[in-house]
Amino acid sequence: MKKLTKFLSALAIALPITIQAQTVELTTMNWPPFYGEGLEKGGFITAIVNEAFTQSGYDSTIEFTAWQTALSTVKSGDKDAIVGGYYSDERAQEYLYSIPIYTVLAGLIKKPDFPLTNYSSFESIDQYSIAKLKGSVIGESFDNFTFSNLKEYQEVSDAIKALDSGEVQLYADSLAVAKEAAKAQGIDASQLQILIPPLEENDLYVLISKSIPNAEILRDAFNKGLMEIQMSGRYNEILTEFNQQ
């Protein structure tokens, strides 16, 4: 009986810890092949993020939505963190940044009939209509240039349809993302090319809301988990599972 009593007492102490384990509420947009609701495990970036949080003792859930919605819900604290954002000084006022997760090449995407294959300055292409995602960061030099005809779209699919129809002539994003969106729309993805030179190599981060009470603890826990799965080799295993090496 004493053994049973001791066991039940230990169980009573342990149960609240399990019940109170925090679930991190994540959000982001659909951005295949990096992350998206139609991808296995939500895509390889989502898989890495979930694994890093698990390593640090957190559960996590993710909701895929429009990028602008993801930014606003995390800014307000309705969600805890965004998966896969680029850095900007403006964003750093509203979110805590993790250490980098992965690096993505951004460029100006064109169709074969676009009259240029390369450009020397933003001034030289300012006569053309350029698309980007609403609320997105492309790179410091691009974002600081005042383009004459820059159009913003809510979804990648909307921007790709605009590029395909001729509504815009260039689209600023990852070529891999543009091609996945084109395939989903039944558009020939092989026709999409990057205008030379590419725009920027951008790191992807987890952006944690400054409006939640444990923001710094959550950031540090994620960073610790990410470094641990990198050191253990699990990070590279995930990349291999998703054919990213």
Backbone bond lengths (Angstrom), bond angles and torsions (degrees), N, CA, C in turn:
res aa  C-N    CA-C-N  psi(-1)  N-CA   C-N-CA  omega(-1)  CA-C   N-CA-C  phi
1 M - - - 1.470 - - 1.539 111.32 -
2 K 1.365 114.78 -39.40 1.463 117.90 178.81 1.523 110.89 -61.63
3 K 1.343 115.50 -40.58 1.460 119.35 179.62 1.525 110.68 -62.50
4 L 1.349 116.27 -41.89 1.464 120.62 -179.92 1.523 110.44 -64.34
5 T 1.365 115.49 -42.93 1.472 119.89 179.49 1.521 111.12 -61.49
6 K 1.348 116.02 -43.94 1.458 119.98 178.36 1.521 111.22 -62.53
7 F 1.343 115.81 -39.79 1.465 119.92 -179.89 1.520 110.95 -64.05
8 L 1.357 116.28 -45.07 1.466 120.30 -179.19 1.529 110.87 -66.33
9 S 1.319 116.62 -35.92 1.470 119.85 178.53 1.522 110.52 -65.72
10 A 1.323 115.74 -43.31 1.473 120.20 177.95 1.511 110.90 -63.55
11 L 1.345 116.68 -39.38 1.457 121.27 179.36 1.522 110.52 -65.25
12 A 1.328 116.15 -40.50 1.468 120.29 -179.71 1.517 111.34 -63.25
13 I 1.352 115.82 -35.33 1.461 119.83 178.14 1.524 110.65 -71.77
14 A 1.332 116.23 -39.24 1.465 120.70 -175.09 1.516 113.17 -74.37
15 L 1.332 117.42 -33.95 1.467 120.51 -174.05 1.519 114.19 -59.41
16 P 1.345 119.27 -46.62 1.474 117.99 179.50 1.516 113.57 -58.26
17 I 1.335 117.03 -32.57 1.458 120.13 179.27 1.516 110.10 -64.17
18 T 1.330 115.90 -42.75 1.468 120.76 179.23 1.521 110.67 -65.61
19 I 1.336 114.85 -44.36 1.460 119.83 -176.98 1.522 110.68 -64.86
20 Q 1.340 116.31 -36.04 1.454 120.56 -174.77 1.529 113.69 -87.18
21 A 1.328 117.31 -0.28 1.464 119.30 178.09 1.522 109.04 -56.60
22 Q 1.315 117.30 129.65 1.461 121.11 -172.53 1.525 111.87 -77.06
23 T 1.313 115.01 137.80 1.459 121.69 170.73 1.520 108.11 -101.26
24 V 1.305 116.67 121.59 1.462 122.08 179.68 1.528 107.96 -84.33
25 E 1.315 116.05 124.46 1.463 121.72 -179.68 1.530 108.94 -94.05
26 L 1.322 115.12 108.87 1.457 122.45 -177.38 1.521 110.71 -101.06
27 T 1.307 115.78 157.84 1.457 121.04 173.64 1.524 109.22 -150.49
28 T 1.297 116.22 158.32 1.460 122.71 174.46 1.522 108.34 -171.95
29 M 1.323 116.48 -179.07 1.463 120.76 177.21 1.533 109.66 -94.15
30 N 1.315 115.72 172.80 1.457 121.11 169.96 1.526 107.89 -80.87
31 W 1.339 115.36 118.10 1.460 120.36 -175.20 1.532 109.32 -144.80
32 P 1.339 115.74 57.74 1.469 118.65 178.19 1.527 110.44 -60.86
33 P 1.337 118.72 146.71 1.469 127.23 9.59 1.516 114.41 -90.53
34 F 1.333 118.63 7.58 1.458 120.84 -174.63 1.527 112.49 -82.91
35 Y 1.318 116.11 -44.72 1.469 119.99 175.14 1.525 108.81 -157.24
36 G 1.348 115.52 150.38 1.461 120.58 -178.65 1.516 110.59 171.57
37 E 1.339 115.80 151.81 1.457 120.08 -175.35 1.522 113.25 -68.91
38 G 1.338 117.87 -21.03 1.451 120.42 179.65 1.510 114.08 -89.60
39 L 1.331 117.57 1.05 1.454 122.18 -177.26 1.521 111.19 -96.86
40 E 1.326 116.69 153.08 1.456 121.26 175.54 1.531 109.53 -58.42
41 K 1.336 115.56 129.18 1.474 122.72 -179.09 1.529 112.10 57.14
42 G 1.333 116.57 21.58 1.459 120.05 -179.02 1.507 113.90 75.80
43 G 1.356 117.53 13.31 1.459 121.89 -178.72 1.524 111.83 96.89
44 F 1.326 116.34 162.48 1.466 118.70 -172.16 1.521 113.36 -70.88
45 I 1.332 118.24 -29.31 1.468 119.12 176.52 1.527 109.97 -68.15
46 T 1.323 117.06 -43.25 1.465 120.99 176.29 1.521 110.83 -60.52
47 A 1.328 116.71 -42.04 1.466 120.76 179.19 1.524 111.23 -61.26
48 I 1.332 116.87 -41.58 1.471 121.07 178.03 1.529 110.66 -63.74
49 V 1.330 116.14 -45.17 1.469 120.61 -178.99 1.526 110.59 -63.01
50 N 1.331 116.89 -46.87 1.468 120.07 179.01 1.520 111.34 -60.45
51 E 1.332 116.48 -41.68 1.465 121.27 -178.95 1.530 110.72 -64.91
52 A 1.337 116.59 -39.52 1.469 120.20 179.29 1.523 111.20 -65.25
53 F 1.332 116.94 -42.19 1.464 119.44 177.43 1.527 110.89 -65.91
54 T 1.330 117.22 -41.66 1.463 120.72 177.83 1.522 110.93 -59.30
55 Q 1.318 115.47 -41.53 1.469 120.82 179.48 1.524 111.28 -58.76
56 S 1.339 116.66 -31.53 1.463 120.98 -179.53 1.523 113.06 -96.20
57 G 1.345 117.04 10.26 1.453 120.42 173.58 1.515 116.18 90.03
58 Y 1.333 117.37 16.17 1.458 121.58 179.65 1.531 110.77 -109.34
59 D 1.329 115.71 145.09 1.457 120.95 165.54 1.527 107.37 -87.93
60 S 1.334 117.22 162.28 1.465 119.01 177.66 1.522 110.37 -149.40
61 T 1.316 114.70 146.91 1.459 122.67 172.90 1.517 107.38 -126.61
62 I 1.329 116.77 159.24 1.471 119.12 -179.93 1.520 110.95 -138.37
63 E 1.313 115.74 140.95 1.463 123.01 174.82 1.522 108.15 -119.95
64 F 1.327 116.24 129.68 1.468 121.62 177.83 1.518 108.78 -96.89
65 T 1.319 116.16 132.65 1.454 121.23 -174.58 1.526 108.79 -153.65
66 A 1.319 117.74 -172.57 1.467 120.92 174.19 1.523 109.47 -68.52
67 W 1.333 117.17 147.86 1.456 121.36 -175.17 1.520 111.71 -59.83
68 Q 1.315 117.37 -43.01 1.457 120.67 -179.20 1.531 110.73 -63.04
69 T 1.328 116.45 -37.18 1.471 121.03 177.25 1.519 110.62 -65.63
70 A 1.334 116.65 -42.38 1.465 120.74 178.01 1.528 110.51 -59.55
71 L 1.320 116.38 -45.79 1.466 120.28 179.57 1.528 111.81 -60.04
72 S 1.332 116.80 -44.75 1.464 120.02 -174.77 1.530 112.32 -73.25
73 T 1.344 117.81 -37.61 1.469 119.22 -178.70 1.525 111.82 -70.91
74 V 1.322 117.16 -31.35 1.463 119.53 176.70 1.533 110.21 -78.43
75 K 1.297 117.27 -37.82 1.467 120.34 176.56 1.528 111.18 -57.80
76 S 1.332 116.60 -40.51 1.464 121.29 -178.39 1.526 112.88 -79.78
77 G 1.332 117.29 -15.04 1.455 120.91 -177.75 1.516 113.76 91.28
78 D 1.332 117.98 4.18 1.470 120.36 176.44 1.524 111.05 -68.78
79 K 1.321 116.38 -28.33 1.463 122.79 169.42 1.531 107.17 -122.91
80 D 1.331 115.79 157.16 1.462 119.32 -174.45 1.525 113.62 -82.70
81 A 1.334 116.75 -39.13 1.473 117.97 -171.43 1.521 111.16 -158.70
82 I 1.331 114.86 154.71 1.457 123.62 175.73 1.521 108.83 -102.45
83 V 1.297 116.69 137.04 1.465 122.38 175.42 1.523 109.12 -92.16
84 G 1.335 116.46 121.30 1.451 120.08 167.12 1.507 118.24 84.78
85 G 1.324 118.22 42.22 1.455 120.02 175.90 1.520 111.70 -96.43
86 Y 1.330 116.48 153.84 1.465 122.26 171.33 1.534 109.16 -82.64
87 Y 1.327 115.79 166.14 1.464 120.42 178.57 1.524 111.21 -89.88
88 S 1.314 115.59 142.27 1.463 122.24 164.16 1.520 107.68 -149.34
89 D 1.338 116.48 152.30 1.466 120.31 178.98 1.525 110.92 -60.57
90 E 1.330 116.12 -37.24 1.462 120.31 179.83 1.521 111.02 -63.46
91 R 1.326 116.59 -45.32 1.462 119.67 178.92 1.523 112.07 -64.68
92 A 1.312 116.39 -34.10 1.464 120.17 -178.31 1.535 111.92 -64.26
93 Q 1.333 117.62 -15.14 1.460 121.09 174.45 1.525 111.60 -74.31
94 E 1.326 116.36 -24.02 1.462 121.23 -174.06 1.530 113.87 -109.75
95 Y 1.331 116.90 -22.46 1.466 120.56 -173.47 1.529 110.33 -131.85
96 L 1.325 115.57 150.14 1.460 120.72 168.23 1.522 108.01 -88.99
97 Y 1.326 116.32 138.98 1.463 121.03 -177.63 1.530 110.75 -101.77
98 S 1.316 114.71 137.99 1.460 120.72 171.76 1.525 109.42 -77.05
99 I 1.327 116.58 178.34 1.460 119.55 166.68 1.523 107.78 -70.97
100 P 1.337 119.34 160.43 1.479 120.41 -176.31 1.526 112.96 -62.22
101 I 1.336 114.31 144.09 1.466 121.49 178.05 1.527 111.15 -96.68
102 Y 1.328 115.67 -42.66 1.470 121.30 -171.17 1.521 107.42 -164.50
103 T 1.325 117.78 160.34 1.470 122.16 -179.66 1.525 110.65 -115.42
104 V 1.328 116.07 134.79 1.461 123.11 -176.72 1.530 109.39 -124.31
105 L 1.317 116.08 137.83 1.468 121.52 176.36 1.522 109.93 -90.82
106 A 1.321 116.54 123.69 1.467 121.75 177.32 1.524 109.35 -104.29
107 G 1.322 116.07 148.88 1.455 120.65 178.58 1.504 111.83 -155.94
108 L 1.307 115.87 175.63 1.458 122.19 173.58 1.527 107.82 -92.31
109 I 1.304 116.17 115.86 1.458 121.90 -173.06 1.521 109.36 -95.04
110 K 1.330 114.64 136.32 1.461 120.72 -175.62 1.520 110.26 -135.69
111 K 1.319 114.79 168.21 1.468 121.82 171.04 1.534 108.66 -97.95
112 P 1.337 118.30 164.02 1.471 120.79 -176.39 1.524 114.82 -59.91
113 D 1.334 117.36 -26.19 1.463 119.14 -177.85 1.532 113.30 -83.16
114 F 1.322 117.26 -0.05 1.469 118.92 176.16 1.531 107.94 -65.40
115 P 1.345 118.61 137.14 1.471 120.74 -169.85 1.528 115.82 -70.40
116 L 1.326 118.75 -10.81 1.464 121.16 -178.27 1.524 110.95 -118.73
117 T 1.332 116.51 149.55 1.466 121.47 170.14 1.523 110.41 -108.32
118 N 1.328 116.67 -19.38 1.457 120.51 177.30 1.532 108.94 -147.21
119 Y 1.325 115.24 167.41 1.469 120.59 -179.44 1.521 108.67 -145.88
120 S 1.321 116.01 157.74 1.458 120.66 -176.76 1.518 113.46 -107.35
121 S 1.338 116.59 -19.08 1.463 120.33 -178.14 1.517 108.57 -162.52
122 F 1.317 116.53 162.80 1.467 119.93 176.15 1.525 110.71 -66.90
123 E 1.321 117.03 -31.42 1.469 119.95 176.77 1.533 111.09 -59.15
124 S 1.318 116.46 -34.85 1.472 120.03 -176.89 1.522 113.42 -71.99
125 I 1.345 117.37 -15.99 1.477 119.84 178.88 1.527 111.92 -117.54
126 D 1.337 116.39 8.72 1.461 119.84 -176.13 1.523 112.95 -68.65
127 Q 1.322 116.69 -14.71 1.473 119.85 177.95 1.524 112.42 -74.98
128 Y 1.322 116.96 -13.28 1.468 121.12 -175.67 1.536 111.18 -97.91
129 S 1.314 114.47 155.22 1.463 121.04 177.71 1.524 109.36 -84.05
130 I 1.337 115.94 128.61 1.464 122.05 -174.17 1.527 109.70 -123.15
131 A 1.333 115.76 136.91 1.462 121.54 179.26 1.523 110.67 -106.36
132 K 1.324 114.89 152.53 1.461 122.24 171.00 1.528 107.68 -152.77
133 L 1.322 116.25 164.85 1.453 119.87 175.49 1.522 110.20 -76.63
134 K 1.325 116.49 140.77 1.462 121.37 178.35 1.527 109.27 -62.95
135 G 1.314 116.05 128.11 1.456 121.17 178.48 1.512 114.68 83.07
136 S 1.335 117.05 2.18 1.466 119.60 -176.12 1.517 111.60 -85.21
137 V 1.334 114.88 155.31 1.464 123.46 171.61 1.520 106.85 -106.58
138 I 1.318 117.40 132.11 1.468 121.45 179.49 1.527 110.66 -105.39
139 G 1.301 116.66 -49.53 1.455 123.69 -179.95 1.514 107.97 174.51
140 E 1.306 116.59 155.54 1.469 120.28 -172.44 1.522 112.82 -56.75
141 S 1.332 117.63 -47.56 1.466 119.99 -176.58 1.533 111.07 -67.22
142 F 1.318 116.87 -41.77 1.467 120.56 178.84 1.526 110.55 -65.26
143 D 1.316 116.72 -47.12 1.469 120.90 -175.69 1.529 112.39 -67.44
144 N 1.308 116.56 -26.22 1.472 119.81 -179.15 1.524 113.54 -88.35
145 F 1.329 116.36 -8.12 1.471 119.59 179.33 1.531 109.09 -88.06
146 T 1.322 116.78 136.95 1.463 121.48 179.32 1.525 109.19 -91.81
147 F 1.329 115.40 95.14 1.465 120.01 179.00 1.524 110.33 -76.30
148 S 1.322 115.44 145.14 1.468 120.50 -177.29 1.521 112.34 -73.68
149 N 1.339 116.19 -30.39 1.467 119.32 -174.55 1.525 109.93 -139.06
150 L 1.320 115.09 69.10 1.464 121.77 179.24 1.524 109.15 -102.11
151 K 1.313 116.66 121.60 1.460 121.88 -178.34 1.525 109.89 -111.09
152 E 1.340 115.90 137.74 1.458 121.24 -179.10 1.524 110.47 -109.86
153 Y 1.326 115.06 138.79 1.464 121.90 -178.48 1.525 109.34 -125.14
154 Q 1.331 115.88 149.41 1.457 121.13 -177.45 1.524 112.56 -72.53
155 E 1.333 117.47 -36.55 1.459 122.13 -175.21 1.525 110.36 -126.96
156 V 1.337 115.93 152.98 1.464 120.67 175.99 1.523 109.95 -58.72
157 S 1.328 116.52 -40.68 1.471 120.56 -178.96 1.523 111.30 -59.16
158 D 1.334 117.49 -37.65 1.468 120.90 178.91 1.531 110.64 -65.66
159 A 1.336 116.75 -42.09 1.463 120.64 -179.64 1.523 111.33 -67.36
160 I 1.331 116.88 -38.51 1.467 120.65 179.68 1.524 110.87 -68.02
161 K 1.314 116.73 -39.29 1.481 119.38 176.58 1.521 110.30 -64.57
162 A 1.327 117.12 -37.72 1.462 120.84 177.91 1.524 110.72 -65.83
163 L 1.326 117.02 -39.70 1.463 121.25 177.64 1.525 110.61 -65.57
164 D 1.311 115.89 -43.12 1.466 120.50 -177.80 1.528 111.56 -66.07
165 S 1.329 116.67 -37.33 1.469 120.74 -177.24 1.527 113.02 -80.85
166 G 1.329 117.20 -13.49 1.461 120.54 -176.47 1.509 113.86 91.83
167 E 1.326 116.33 3.93 1.466 119.90 176.98 1.531 110.16 -62.51
168 V 1.330 116.10 -35.59 1.462 122.13 170.52 1.522 108.12 -128.14
169 Q 1.307 116.37 162.10 1.473 120.51 -176.61 1.521 113.77 -110.19
170 L 1.345 115.91 -16.98 1.450 121.54 178.05 1.525 108.97 -141.22
171 Y 1.330 115.73 151.42 1.461 120.36 177.85 1.522 108.90 -136.22
172 A 1.320 117.55 124.09 1.460 122.84 -177.17 1.528 110.75 -89.57
173 D 1.338 116.00 112.13 1.463 120.56 -178.69 1.523 108.85 -176.57
174 S 1.313 116.51 -174.53 1.462 122.26 171.81 1.519 109.26 -76.22
175 L 1.331 117.66 134.57 1.462 121.06 178.43 1.528 110.84 -62.70
176 A 1.324 117.26 -37.55 1.466 120.72 178.88 1.523 110.76 -61.54
177 V 1.318 117.18 -41.17 1.462 121.73 178.47 1.530 110.57 -66.18
178 A 1.321 116.01 -44.66 1.471 120.72 -179.84 1.527 111.08 -60.51
179 K 1.319 116.57 -41.15 1.463 120.23 -178.67 1.524 111.48 -68.08
180 E 1.327 117.34 -39.27 1.470 120.04 176.94 1.521 110.57 -64.03
181 A 1.319 116.97 -40.97 1.464 120.57 178.90 1.525 111.06 -65.68
182 A 1.332 116.49 -39.62 1.468 120.75 178.48 1.527 110.65 -62.23
183 K 1.315 117.14 -45.53 1.473 120.95 178.53 1.519 110.93 -57.47
184 A 1.335 116.01 -43.81 1.465 120.86 -179.20 1.523 112.16 -63.84
185 Q 1.344 116.57 -27.19 1.463 121.74 -179.50 1.533 112.39 -92.97
186 G 1.322 117.09 1.32 1.461 120.28 -177.81 1.509 113.27 74.71
187 I 1.329 116.06 22.96 1.468 122.52 179.39 1.531 108.47 -99.46
188 D 1.307 117.14 142.25 1.462 121.62 -179.77 1.532 110.03 -64.95
189 A 1.339 116.54 105.47 1.460 121.01 -176.62 1.523 112.66 -71.23
190 S 1.337 117.27 -23.04 1.462 120.34 -176.92 1.524 112.38 -68.12
191 Q 1.342 116.93 -18.11 1.461 119.92 -179.21 1.531 112.53 -78.62
192 L 1.323 117.43 -14.90 1.466 120.47 -176.16 1.518 110.74 -80.90
193 Q 1.326 115.50 133.58 1.467 122.02 -176.81 1.526 109.03 -136.61
194 I 1.328 116.00 162.54 1.473 120.47 175.68 1.522 109.43 -99.70
195 L 1.310 115.59 134.50 1.457 122.16 173.07 1.531 107.87 -71.40
196 I 1.314 116.80 132.01 1.456 121.57 -175.68 1.542 110.45 -91.14
197 P 1.341 119.02 134.09 1.461 128.29 3.26 1.528 112.12 -84.79
198 P 1.338 117.58 161.60 1.470 120.31 172.88 1.520 110.57 -60.77
199 L 1.308 116.04 163.57 1.467 120.36 -175.88 1.523 113.60 -80.17
200 E 1.324 116.30 -51.42 1.463 118.88 -168.11 1.525 110.30 -165.42
201 E 1.334 115.06 147.82 1.458 120.11 164.92 1.516 106.80 -98.12
202 N 1.332 116.79 117.12 1.455 121.46 -175.70 1.518 111.14 -113.42
203 D 1.328 116.35 136.49 1.458 120.86 171.78 1.519 109.27 -79.98
204 L 1.325 115.01 144.41 1.456 121.76 171.20 1.524 108.91 -95.58
205 Y 1.331 115.92 139.60 1.464 122.24 -178.79 1.526 110.07 -129.92
206 V 1.325 115.31 166.57 1.462 121.40 160.81 1.522 106.63 -92.38
207 L 1.332 116.34 128.94 1.465 122.70 179.21 1.517 108.03 -104.74
208 I 1.312 117.21 115.22 1.461 122.53 -174.33 1.520 109.91 -102.79
209 S 1.321 115.55 134.74 1.453 121.35 -177.54 1.524 111.88 -61.99
210 K 1.318 116.94 132.66 1.457 121.08 173.09 1.525 111.21 -79.43
211 S 1.339 116.60 -5.88 1.462 120.74 -177.81 1.528 113.38 -87.84
212 I 1.322 117.47 -7.78 1.464 119.94 179.04 1.528 108.67 -94.66
213 P 1.341 117.54 148.46 1.466 119.98 -171.60 1.528 115.10 -68.63
214 N 1.333 117.46 -25.79 1.469 120.36 -176.09 1.518 112.28 -108.67
215 A 1.329 117.08 32.42 1.465 121.16 -172.09 1.531 112.42 -58.02
216 E 1.309 117.21 -49.11 1.465 120.02 -177.24 1.530 111.32 -67.67
217 I 1.332 116.83 -37.35 1.469 120.59 177.32 1.518 110.05 -62.96
218 L 1.335 115.99 -42.94 1.456 120.86 -179.54 1.525 111.07 -65.62
219 R 1.323 116.60 -43.38 1.467 120.00 177.98 1.529 111.02 -60.57
220 D 1.324 116.18 -46.58 1.465 120.20 -177.94 1.527 111.24 -65.34
221 A 1.331 116.13 -36.46 1.469 119.96 178.37 1.520 110.66 -66.30
222 F 1.331 116.20 -42.63 1.464 118.99 178.16 1.523 110.48 -63.67
223 N 1.317 116.89 -45.93 1.471 120.25 179.69 1.523 111.16 -57.90
224 K 1.314 115.94 -43.27 1.466 121.13 179.17 1.530 110.17 -62.35
225 G 1.338 116.17 -45.95 1.463 119.83 -179.86 1.515 112.48 -64.10
226 L 1.338 116.26 -40.30 1.467 119.97 -179.85 1.528 110.71 -65.17
227 M 1.328 116.84 -44.00 1.460 119.18 178.72 1.524 111.64 -63.52
228 E 1.316 116.25 -36.84 1.469 119.87 -179.40 1.524 112.03 -67.76
229 I 1.352 117.08 -40.72 1.472 117.26 179.24 1.525 111.23 -73.94
230 Q 1.323 116.80 -24.60 1.470 119.10 173.49 1.530 110.50 -69.73
231 M 1.326 116.36 -43.72 1.461 120.07 -178.76 1.527 112.23 -69.73
232 S 1.324 117.07 -33.36 1.468 120.76 -178.49 1.526 112.78 -77.47
233 G 1.343 116.78 -15.86 1.463 121.00 -176.77 1.513 113.50 95.38
234 R 1.342 117.14 -6.30 1.470 119.96 -178.73 1.528 111.51 -64.89
235 Y 1.323 117.25 -35.58 1.470 121.77 178.52 1.530 109.77 -56.68
236 N 1.325 117.46 -50.77 1.466 121.12 179.99 1.525 111.91 -66.07
237 E 1.329 116.70 -32.03 1.465 120.14 176.28 1.527 110.77 -61.80
238 I 1.334 116.23 -41.59 1.469 120.04 178.92 1.528 110.42 -63.99
239 L 1.326 116.74 -44.05 1.467 120.10 177.70 1.528 110.60 -58.91
240 T 1.313 116.52 -42.56 1.475 120.90 179.30 1.522 110.98 -64.56
241 E 1.339 117.00 -41.26 1.467 121.36 178.91 1.533 111.11 -58.21
242 F 1.331 115.96 -33.76 1.463 120.81 -177.31 1.535 111.79 -101.01
243 N 1.336 116.46 14.70 1.477 121.57 178.16 1.519 112.53 56.78
244 Q 1.331 116.12 43.28 1.461 121.59 -179.29 1.535 112.44 -106.88
245 Q 1.324 117.18 15.32 1.467 119.67 177.54 1.519 109.88 -124.93
